[in-house]
Amino acid sequence: MSHPILETRDLTVRFGGHVAVDHISCTFRTGELTAIVGPNGAGKTTYFNLISGQIPASEGSVILNGRDISRQSVAQRTHNGIGRAFQLTNLFPNLNVLENVRLVVQSKAGRGFNMLSMASSHDDLTIPALEILERVRLTDQADQIVSELSHGDQRKLEVALLIALDPLVYMFDEPTAGMSVDEAPVVLDLIADLKHRKDRSILLVEHKMDVIRTLADRIIVLHNGALAADGDPAEVIASDVVQEAYMGKELTNV
Amino acid sequence: MLTKLLSGDMPRSPLLALILIAILIGLAFAPFLFPGVRSIDTAARICVFIVLVASYDLMLGYGGIVSFAHTMFFGLGAYGVALASTHMGRGFDALFVGALSGALLAALLAFVIGLFSLRVRAIFFAMITLAVASAVAVLVSQLSGLTGGEDGLSYKIPRELGPAFKFADGSLFGVKMNGKLLKYYLIFGSCLALFLLMLRIVHSPFGRVLLAIRENDFRAEAIGYRVVHYRVAATCLSAFIAALAGALYAIWLRYVGPDTSLSMEIMIDILLMVVIGGMGTMYGAVIGATLFILAQNYLQNLMGSAASAVEGLPLLPDLLNPDRWLLWLGVLFILSVYFFPTGIVGRLRSGK
């Protein structure tokens, strides 16, 4: 039942002489949660940027549902089913919490060019947005301006925007970074729920090993921009490659 | 009902509400409250500039797009009416055709400029608008056979909008029931409708997308909005409405020339009005335009009487000499930016 939804073929990007992502070929399946690990600077976020389109690839392609989306803009990829939550919080700071989520619901409904009705009169956009705030426990903050929220609540909102988008491929970039121990479970439970739905593919960049052990179906390891390991979580974690790459030491055979 | 008319954007400050109501009443009854050629002229100018400034704010305050071509769009509408009235003869059809073709041309030009420059970086758009606006201004002054060059064009508008046309006998509160009164209410009504339309647009789903783009264009794109498309649409809309304001101004003046509708000076005035009133608040356009035009028209008189009041004192009469009115306008501008960095409306709404 799990079929390939996203594939990168020889995906590469160079910045000057530096190869940040080096010929990564990898397939992701629906119903699968893949953890992407690697030391800082291994190319995890850059790999994400190539998939969601913020950076154009130097070589290789991104295939979504059998279609090459490598030349598409970020917005087009979003409409086709790639969704992303960012590592550094990336919201609309002077709008309120509800408006942030409603903008996503409105984008999905394709109603951005409606000019003559009042935005606040669209209950069919507001109600789903409020439901999503309920799920991330931000209902009480709905009317607050985002820049006045605590860091943890901003992280939750970041995740809420992605949940509102409900793409075919969810990309989380360290979703719990900087969250307190009581806040992180809200987000991790949401990701677990998504996983149990079995109809979405989830890519998760994460450093916390306990999170990876409980959630991941599969781990891929990036090292110096290249794919260093790919497989079952228990095996990959136990392997030398990960132990050494992840601890940031030089690989012994280099 | 009122909430719907204002698209849910209540003034949210008693003082602001009071000022807006005062301006609305002042403009709605201007011919009766302030009889006289000059004051009615000022009122019509305020109406037109409220629309012009609000249309600029739609682009700058909501879309975050800096343009220097707004007077060009304004001028296209004005020259549209002038050329149509000259070539088609006086008539409402000429006014209609002129205004519409000017507005469509403005939107088309905005579309082309936007498509070529908005996908790159915002600063290119600002530079290109500056270049195109200068080129058009030169073109208009050179093509004197068509546009009248620096002298501009005078033309006739329908008789029904002139002082010779009486639609009722006698007068009401001492005001003659003639075509000039009708013309004022044509301008006032059209401007009110255009303003309410823009108020609706900024509070529509489209307006929210513009705000999102101004706040964070990177994320707006990532949640699925094609940023370029929205920016181009906002620019076209803004140009279209600015051209309609220009057409109304041309109907009012029965004259167009580079000084009244195309000069860079007007562009700077628009910028000042937006900043004084408050960017990103449609009501800022109302207050900015009203204050600025009143100051432009009456500061000189005020200073004249102030100068004679302090006659005999050293230095003061010289400083208050009516010829120095531009200096004082500048001082007023600097003070208002210093004390109200978010504009008058921003300041009133924050309640501090």
Interface residues (C-beta under 8 A of the other chain):
Chain A: S52 Q54 S73 V74 A75 Q76 T78 H79 R84 F86 N90 L91 F92 P93 N94 L95 E99 R102 L103 V104 Q106 S107 K108 R111 G112 F113 N114 M115 L116 S117 M118 A119 S120 H122 L125 L161 L165
Chain B: K4 S7 G8 R200 I201 H203 S204 P205 F206 G207 R208 V209 L211 A212 E215 N216 F218 R219 A220 E221 A222 I223 G224 Y225 R226 V227 Y230 A233 L237
